[in-house]
Amino acid sequence: MSKLGEVRDRAGVVISSAPDNQSDPSVTFDGTNFVVAWTDERNISSRDVYGSRVTTAGSVLDPAGIPIATGAGEQFQPAISSDETSSLVVWTHLGATPASDIRAARVGPSGSVLDVGGFAISTAADAQSSPAVAFDGRNWLVIWVDRRSGNSDDIYGARVTPSATVLDPTGRAVSAAARNQTAPAVAFDGTNSLVVWSDRRPGTTFDIYGARVDQDGQVLDAGRDRRLHGDRQPDVPCGRLRRHPVPRCVA
């Protein structure tokens, strides 16, 4: 789409037509090309994360896909952000245990995976899922849904340097309010990052809350995160994470 809102590729551009399902796409721009990441089920026994570069003219540079995360277990729900030197892909990893973790790998401008096998962002107790990521001018800020409390979903985050060092290996709580906080997203404004999420603290419905995080990882609205909108979405029974993760659920 152009800056004027004109759709340039009205018929669409096929980025991946591999066997079985491809879903959950995420995209960033690395200064030269777009980099797309998605959940890929071409290996029928599990889900993996694949990617491809797309030029500004709409040419797909990696039509067979780049295998970003294809290890043991399942990899899904990718998110991606670039520092214009490399792109960080983060995803939910479900291994031999029923609790999922957050892992990541960088993709270079040539399409090479710089962290083969990936590295851990969070392996805290119980499940971590649904990651989001943004670059804040110094580091990536990775945000996810975290169930380490054992009885509800919270929002946690960690900073990751351009050289793939996790600065907050135990994670930082962005919101640990009552009931469930789910479905996070994050963006950077040049000074701080705004983390937003669906929040069930009102009781039977979900509202939208947010909190700012600075470049040092400090939550600027700690304890006073802000209700941005009441979307009044109905409760959804929790699905099985392995095959049918749901962004908002009641345990």
C-alpha positions as CSV (number, residue, x, y, z in Angstrom):
1,M,0.0,0.0,0.0
2,S,1.3,3.5,-0.9
3,K,1.5,6.4,1.5
4,L,-1.6,7.7,-0.1
5,G,-3.5,4.5,0.8
6,E,-3.4,3.0,-2.7
7,V,-3.3,-0.8,-2.8
8,R,-0.4,-1.7,-5.1
9,D,-1.0,-5.5,-5.3
10,R,-4.7,-5.8,-5.7
11,A,-4.5,-9.6,-6.5
12,G,-2.2,-10.1,-3.5
13,V,1.3,-11.5,-3.4
14,V,1.8,-15.2,-2.6
15,I,4.5,-15.2,0.1
16,S,4.1,-18.9,1.0
17,S,2.0,-21.7,-0.5
18,A,3.9,-24.6,1.1
19,P,1.9,-27.8,1.9
20,D,-0.6,-27.7,4.7
21,N,-1.3,-24.5,6.7
22,Q,0.6,-21.3,7.1
23,S,-0.9,-18.8,9.6
24,D,-0.2,-16.1,12.2
25,P,1.9,-13.8,10.0
26,S,4.0,-10.9,11.4
27,V,6.0,-8.4,9.4
28,T,8.7,-5.8,9.8
29,F,10.9,-3.6,7.6
30,D,14.7,-4.0,7.9
31,G,15.7,-0.9,6.1
32,T,16.0,-2.7,2.7
33,N,13.3,-5.4,2.6
34,F,10.2,-6.5,4.5
35,V,10.7,-9.6,6.6
36,V,7.7,-11.8,7.2
37,A,7.5,-14.6,9.8
38,W,4.7,-17.1,10.2
39,T,3.6,-20.3,11.8
40,D,4.1,-23.2,9.3
41,E,2.6,-26.7,9.3
42,R,4.4,-28.1,6.2
43,N,5.9,-30.6,8.7
44,I,2.5,-32.2,9.5
45,S,3.6,-33.6,12.9
46,S,4.3,-30.1,14.4
47,R,4.2,-26.4,13.9
48,D,7.4,-24.4,13.0
49,V,8.3,-20.8,12.3
50,Y,9.3,-19.9,8.8
51,G,10.0,-16.5,7.2
52,S,10.7,-14.7,3.9
53,R,12.0,-11.4,2.7
54,V,9.9,-9.3,0.3
55,T,11.2,-6.3,-1.6
56,T,9.6,-2.9,-1.7
57,A,8.5,-3.8,-5.2
58,G,6.6,-6.9,-4.0
59,S,9.1,-9.6,-5.1
60,V,9.4,-12.5,-2.7
61,L,13.1,-13.3,-2.3
62,D,12.6,-16.6,-0.4
63,P,9.7,-18.4,-2.0
64,A,10.5,-21.7,-0.3
65,G,10.7,-19.9,3.0
66,I,13.5,-19.5,5.6
67,P,13.3,-22.1,8.3
68,I,13.7,-20.0,11.5
69,A,12.6,-22.4,14.2
70,T,12.2,-26.1,13.3
71,G,13.5,-27.9,16.3
72,A,11.9,-30.4,18.6
73,G,8.4,-29.6,19.8
74,E,6.2,-26.9,18.4
75,Q,7.0,-23.3,17.5
76,F,4.1,-20.9,16.8
77,Q,2.7,-17.4,17.4
78,P,5.7,-15.5,15.9
79,A,6.2,-11.8,16.2
80,I,9.0,-9.8,14.5
81,S,10.8,-6.4,14.8
82,S,13.9,-5.0,13.1
83,D,16.7,-2.7,14.4
84,E,17.6,-2.1,10.7
85,T,20.6,-4.4,11.1
86,S,18.9,-7.6,11.9
87,S,15.3,-8.7,12.7
88,L,14.4,-10.4,15.9
89,V,11.7,-13.1,15.6
90,V,10.1,-14.3,18.8
91,W,7.7,-17.2,19.2
92,T,6.0,-19.5,21.7
93,H,7.8,-22.8,22.1
94,L,6.0,-25.9,23.3
95,G,8.4,-28.8,24.2
96,A,8.1,-32.1,26.0
97,T,6.3,-30.5,29.0
98,P,2.8,-29.0,28.8
99,A,4.2,-25.5,29.8
100,S,5.3,-23.3,26.9
101,D,8.3,-20.9,26.8
102,I,9.3,-17.8,24.8
103,R,12.3,-18.2,22.4
104,A,13.8,-16.0,19.7
105,A,16.3,-15.8,16.8
106,R,17.7,-13.0,14.7
107,V,17.5,-13.0,10.9
108,G,20.1,-11.1,9.0
109,P,19.5,-8.9,5.9
110,S,20.6,-11.7,3.6
111,G,18.0,-14.0,5.1
112,S,20.4,-16.0,7.2
113,V,19.4,-17.1,10.7
114,L,22.0,-15.7,13.0
115,D,20.9,-17.8,16.1
116,V,20.4,-21.3,14.8
117,G,18.3,-23.2,17.2
118,G,17.2,-20.0,18.8
119,F,17.7,-18.8,22.4
120,A,15.5,-18.5,25.4
121,I,13.7,-15.3,26.4
122,S,11.7,-16.7,29.2
123,T,11.6,-20.2,30.7
124,A,9.7,-19.3,33.9
125,A,7.4,-21.6,35.7
126,D,4.2,-22.6,34.0
127,A,3.3,-21.2,30.5
128,Q,4.5,-18.2,28.6
129,S,2.9,-17.4,25.3
130,S,1.6,-14.8,22.8
131,P,4.8,-12.7,22.4
132,A,5.0,-9.2,20.9
133,V,8.2,-7.3,20.2
134,A,9.4,-3.7,19.3
135,F,12.8,-2.1,18.9
136,D,13.2,0.9,21.3
137,G,16.2,2.5,19.7
138,R,18.7,0.6,22.0
139,N,17.2,-2.8,22.5
140,W,14.3,-5.0,21.6
141,L,11.5,-5.1,24.1
142,V,9.8,-8.5,24.1
143,I,6.4,-8.8,25.8
144,W,4.4,-11.9,26.5
145,V,1.5,-13.5,28.5
146,D,2.9,-15.2,31.6
147,R,1.3,-17.7,33.9
148,R,4.1,-18.1,36.5
149,S,1.7,-17.1,39.2
150,G,-0.1,-20.4,38.7
151,N,-3.6,-19.0,38.8
152,S,-3.9,-16.2,36.2
153,D,-2.3,-14.7,33.1
154,D,-0.1,-11.6,33.6
155,I,2.0,-9.5,31.2
156,Y,5.8,-9.7,31.4
157,G,8.6,-8.4,29.4
158,A,12.4,-8.5,28.8
159,R,14.9,-6.4,26.8
160,V,17.1,-8.1,24.3
161,T,20.3,-6.4,22.9
162,P,21.1,-6.3,19.2
163,S,23.8,-8.9,20.0
164,A,21.1,-11.2,21.4
165,T,21.8,-10.8,25.1
166,V,18.7,-11.0,27.3
167,L,19.0,-8.2,29.8
168,D,16.1,-9.3,32.0
169,P,16.4,-13.1,32.1
170,T,13.8,-13.5,34.9
171,G,11.4,-11.1,33.1
172,R,9.8,-7.9,34.4
173,A,6.2,-7.7,35.4
174,V,4.3,-5.1,33.3
175,S,0.9,-5.9,34.7
176,A,0.1,-8.5,37.4
177,A,-3.4,-7.2,38.1
178,A,-6.2,-9.4,39.3
179,R,-7.7,-12.0,36.9
180,N,-6.3,-12.3,33.4
181,Q,-4.2,-10.0,31.2
182,T,-3.8,-11.4,27.7
183,A,-3.1,-10.6,24.0
184,P,-0.3,-8.0,24.4
185,A,1.0,-5.6,21.7
186,V,3.8,-3.1,21.9
187,A,5.1,0.0,20.0
188,F,7.9,2.6,20.5
189,D,7.4,6.3,20.1
190,G,11.0,7.5,20.1
191,T,11.2,7.9,23.9
192,N,9.1,5.1,25.6
193,S,7.3,1.9,24.6
194,L,3.6,1.5,25.1
195,V,2.5,-2.0,26.0
196,V,-1.3,-2.7,25.6
197,W,-3.3,-5.8,26.4
198,S,-6.8,-7.2,27.0
199,D,-7.6,-7.1,30.7
200,R,-10.3,-8.9,32.6
201,R,-9.9,-7.2,36.0
202,P,-13.4,-5.6,35.7
203,G,-14.8,-9.1,36.3
204,T,-16.8,-10.7,33.5
205,T,-15.6,-8.8,30.4
206,F,-12.3,-7.6,28.9
207,D,-11.2,-4.0,28.6
208,I,-8.0,-2.6,27.0
209,Y,-5.3,-1.4,29.4
210,G,-1.8,0.0,28.7
211,A,1.5,1.0,30.4
212,R,4.6,2.7,29.3
213,V,8.0,1.1,29.6
214,D,11.2,3.2,29.3
215,Q,14.5,2.2,27.6
216,D,15.9,0.9,30.9
217,G,13.0,-1.5,31.3
218,Q,11.2,0.5,34.0
219,V,7.4,0.4,33.9
220,L,6.4,4.0,34.2
221,D,2.8,3.3,35.0
222,A,3.5,0.5,37.6
223,G,0.5,0.1,39.8
224,R,-1.5,2.7,37.8
225,D,-1.7,1.1,34.4
226,R,-4.4,2.8,32.4
227,R,-7.7,1.6,31.1
228,L,-7.8,2.7,27.5
229,H,-11.1,1.3,26.3
230,G,-13.8,-1.2,27.4
231,D,-14.4,-3.6,24.5
232,R,-16.9,-5.7,26.4
233,Q,-15.9,-9.0,24.8
234,P,-17.5,-12.1,26.2
235,D,-15.5,-14.7,28.1
236,V,-14.1,-17.6,26.1
237,P,-13.4,-21.0,27.6
238,C,-9.7,-21.8,27.7
239,G,-8.6,-24.0,24.8
240,R,-5.7,-26.4,24.7
241,L,-2.5,-24.5,24.1
242,R,-1.0,-27.2,21.9
243,R,-3.5,-26.9,19.1
244,H,-6.0,-24.2,19.8
245,P,-4.5,-21.3,21.7
246,V,-7.1,-18.5,22.4
247,P,-6.0,-14.9,23.1
248,R,-8.6,-14.4,25.8
249,C,-9.9,-17.1,28.0
250,V,-11.4,-17.9,31.4
251,A,-9.5,-20.6,33.3
